[in-house]
Amino acid sequence: MLMALRNAELVEKLVVLNTPLDVNSKLPGPLGAAKNPILKAFTRKSSIDAGMFVASGGPYAVQWDDAQAYQEPFDTEAGKEAFFATMDQCDWKGLLAEVDAGFDQWQGESVVAWGTADRFLDLKNALMWLETKRTCMKTFVFKEKVGHFPQSDYPERVCELVEKFVAGESLVNTSTKRVGDSTQT
């Protein structure tokens, strides 16, 4: 979203999937622990469980091979150092504030798509955030039980959504209708 804000001339249409939007959004799992001043020391001593982080974000079991693939970069010392360096440099509240303020003025055609089985982020917060934004930002809620990683839970549905959106086709919206949304329930 920051790339889109900082390079609006390069973005014709924007699809946002289960993303922290509200300025009070918390970092889930190992990300939150790495930013928490009290837990930070403990997280640096223990291993980072990226596979469990992915698995706990939604309603479906993650295949062992997939969990291992997510985990692999964090099993090296360089991977752990890169993770902690990134988290140390991340100004989470500042990032959320910049996104929030920037999208008050955003004029690009956009859709915020959400999986209602997201165990990390609440749809209600996303809908409240969208209420303060321009009507060029539409909402879409997946009918299927989709978690925090919609592209992993139902990649075919994400592709279908993106294809329809890019082609300018109507998106069936199963969420609460916002003022200015043109999609049908």
C-alpha positions as CSV (number, residue, x, y, z in Angstrom):
1,M,0.0,0.0,0.0
2,L,2.9,2.3,0.7
3,M,4.3,1.6,-2.7
4,A,1.0,2.5,-4.3
5,L,0.8,5.8,-2.3
6,R,4.4,6.7,-3.1
7,N,4.1,5.8,-6.8
8,A,0.4,6.4,-7.6
9,E,1.2,7.1,-11.3
10,L,2.3,3.4,-11.6
11,V,-0.9,2.0,-10.1
12,E,-4.0,1.7,-12.2
13,K,-5.9,-0.6,-9.8
14,L,-5.1,-1.9,-6.3
15,V,-6.2,-5.1,-4.6
16,V,-5.6,-5.3,-0.8
17,L,-5.9,-8.7,0.9
18,N,-6.4,-9.0,4.7
19,T,-4.0,-6.2,5.6
20,P,-3.7,-4.3,8.8
21,L,-5.4,-1.0,8.0
22,D,-6.5,0.6,11.3
23,V,-3.9,2.7,13.2
24,N,-4.6,0.5,16.2
25,S,-3.9,-2.8,14.4
26,K,-1.6,-5.1,16.3
27,L,1.2,-7.1,14.9
28,P,0.2,-10.8,15.2
29,G,2.3,-13.7,16.4
30,P,6.1,-13.6,16.2
31,L,5.9,-10.2,14.6
32,G,4.2,-8.7,17.6
33,A,6.5,-10.5,20.0
34,A,9.6,-9.1,18.2
35,K,8.3,-5.6,18.7
36,N,7.2,-6.0,22.3
37,P,9.9,-4.5,24.6
38,I,9.1,-7.1,27.2
39,L,9.0,-10.2,24.9
40,K,11.8,-9.0,22.6
41,A,14.7,-10.6,24.6
42,F,12.9,-13.9,24.8
43,T,12.1,-14.0,21.0
44,R,15.7,-13.4,20.1
45,K,16.8,-16.5,22.1
46,S,14.1,-18.8,20.7
47,S,13.5,-20.0,17.2
48,I,11.0,-18.2,15.0
49,D,8.1,-20.4,14.0
50,A,7.0,-19.0,10.7
51,G,5.2,-22.2,9.8
52,M,3.0,-22.0,12.9
53,F,2.4,-18.3,12.2
54,V,1.0,-19.1,8.8
55,A,-0.9,-22.1,10.1
56,S,-2.6,-20.1,12.9
57,G,-3.8,-17.3,10.6
58,G,-6.7,-19.3,9.1
59,P,-9.1,-22.2,9.5
60,Y,-7.1,-24.8,7.6
61,A,-4.3,-27.1,8.3
62,V,-1.0,-26.3,6.5
63,Q,0.8,-29.2,4.8
64,W,4.0,-30.1,6.5
65,D,6.1,-29.4,3.4
66,D,4.5,-25.9,3.1
67,A,5.2,-25.1,6.8
68,Q,8.8,-26.2,6.3
69,A,9.1,-24.0,3.2
70,Y,7.9,-21.0,5.2
71,Q,10.2,-21.9,8.1
72,E,13.4,-22.5,6.1
73,P,14.7,-18.9,5.8
74,F,14.3,-18.5,9.6
75,D,16.4,-21.6,10.4
76,T,19.6,-19.8,9.4
77,E,21.4,-17.3,11.5
78,A,21.4,-14.8,8.6
79,G,17.6,-15.3,8.3
80,K,17.0,-14.7,12.0
81,E,19.3,-11.6,11.9
82,A,17.5,-10.2,8.9
83,F,14.1,-10.8,10.6
84,F,15.1,-9.0,13.8
85,A,16.9,-6.2,12.0
86,T,13.7,-5.6,9.9
87,M,11.5,-5.7,13.0
88,D,13.9,-3.3,14.9
89,Q,13.7,-0.8,12.0
90,C,9.9,-1.1,11.5
91,D,7.9,1.8,12.9
92,W,4.6,0.0,13.0
93,K,2.5,2.8,14.3
94,G,4.1,5.3,11.9
95,L,3.6,2.9,9.0
96,L,-0.1,2.5,9.8
97,A,-0.5,6.3,10.3
98,E,1.1,6.9,6.9
99,V,-1.2,4.4,5.2
100,D,-4.3,5.8,6.9
101,A,-3.6,9.4,6.1
102,G,-2.5,8.6,2.5
103,F,-5.6,6.7,1.7
104,D,-7.8,9.6,2.8
105,Q,-6.8,11.2,-0.5
106,W,-6.3,8.1,-2.6
107,Q,-8.2,8.2,-5.9
108,G,-7.2,5.0,-7.5
109,E,-9.7,2.3,-8.1
110,S,-9.3,-0.3,-5.3
111,V,-10.8,-3.2,-3.7
112,V,-10.2,-4.4,-0.1
113,A,-10.9,-8.1,-0.1
114,W,-11.2,-10.0,3.2
115,G,-11.4,-13.5,4.5
116,T,-13.8,-13.6,7.4
117,A,-11.9,-16.5,9.1
118,D,-8.8,-14.3,9.7
119,R,-7.6,-15.1,13.2
120,F,-5.2,-12.1,13.2
121,L,-7.3,-9.2,11.8
122,D,-10.9,-8.3,12.3
123,L,-13.2,-7.5,9.4
124,K,-15.1,-4.9,11.5
125,N,-11.9,-2.8,11.9
126,A,-11.3,-2.9,8.1
127,L,-14.9,-1.9,7.4
128,M,-14.7,1.0,9.9
129,W,-11.4,2.1,8.3
130,L,-13.0,2.0,4.9
131,E,-15.9,4.2,6.1
132,T,-13.5,7.1,6.4
133,K,-12.0,6.6,2.9
134,R,-13.1,7.6,-0.6
135,T,-15.7,5.6,-2.5
136,C,-13.1,4.5,-5.0
137,M,-12.2,1.9,-2.4
138,K,-14.7,-1.0,-2.6
139,T,-15.0,-4.0,-0.3
140,F,-15.2,-7.7,-1.1
141,V,-15.7,-10.5,1.4
142,F,-15.0,-14.0,0.3
143,K,-17.9,-16.4,0.8
144,E,-15.6,-19.3,1.5
145,K,-14.0,-19.7,4.9
146,V,-10.9,-17.7,4.1
147,G,-8.2,-16.8,6.7
148,H,-5.4,-14.3,7.0
149,F,-3.7,-15.6,3.9
150,P,-6.4,-15.8,1.2
151,Q,-3.9,-16.5,-1.5
152,S,-3.0,-19.7,0.3
153,D,-6.5,-20.8,1.4
154,Y,-8.2,-20.2,-1.9
155,P,-5.8,-19.1,-4.6
156,E,-8.3,-19.7,-7.4
157,R,-10.8,-17.4,-5.7
158,V,-8.2,-14.7,-5.3
159,C,-7.2,-15.0,-9.0
160,E,-10.9,-14.9,-10.0
161,L,-11.4,-11.7,-8.0
162,V,-8.3,-10.0,-9.4
163,E,-9.2,-11.0,-13.0
164,K,-12.8,-9.6,-12.6
165,F,-11.5,-6.4,-10.9
166,V,-8.9,-5.8,-13.5
167,A,-11.3,-6.4,-16.4
168,G,-13.8,-4.0,-14.8
169,E,-16.5,-6.6,-14.1
170,S,-18.9,-6.3,-11.3
171,L,-17.8,-7.9,-8.0
172,V,-20.5,-9.5,-5.9
173,N,-20.0,-8.0,-2.4
174,T,-21.0,-10.2,0.5
175,S,-20.1,-7.7,3.1
176,T,-21.9,-4.8,4.7
177,K,-22.5,-2.3,2.1
178,R,-20.7,1.0,2.5
179,V,-22.0,4.3,1.3
180,G,-20.8,4.7,-2.3
181,D,-20.2,1.0,-3.0
182,S,-21.5,0.0,-6.3
183,T,-21.3,-3.7,-5.9
184,Q,-24.5,-5.8,-5.2
185,T,-25.1,-7.9,-2.2
